[in-house]
Amino acid sequence: MNRGRWIRTGLILTVALISSAVQAWSQSPVRLTVEVIQASRNGNAVDPSLGKLRAQLKSLNYSSYQLLASHPLATTIGAKQVVALPGGKSLDLFPYGLSGETLELLVTITDGTRRLLDTTFRLSNGGTILVGGPAHGDGVLILAITGSF
């Protein structure tokens, strides 16, 4: 086999290996849980089901927390998930990359066609981020996003 043919064969094999690695990476399972919480300054009640988040919630400037909904999501890298929020708003989650033990996640909150939030997070495996959301009732929505991958 001549040198040019070896180079072409090596290139084809390299492209095939990279292609299958990217395809396998994009098929990586990602589990996300979105907990929709109403935070308020009225009262001092903390929903008992928010026990694991109590320490994180204490750092916020609210005194009352009520779990409104919990959304477990099974997805893969590159697949967008949409969660309906109270008041006609929506949460878009787009896990777009994995870097070691960190998930790269695009988070968007919209109200109709208006974007209220458009940001990215790096989420540790098993970690939770709190996202301050829009006004709701006598307080605001807090979104607790937990991921495992």
Buried (B, 14 or more C-beta within 10 A) or exposed (E): EEEEEEEEEEEEEEEEEEEEEEEEEBEBEBEBBBBBBBBBEEEEEBBEEBEEBEEBBEEBEBBBBBBBEEBEBEBEBBBEBEBEBBEEBBBBBBBBBBEEEBBBBBBBBBEEEEEBBEEEBEBBEEBBBBBEBBEBBEBBBBBBBBBBB
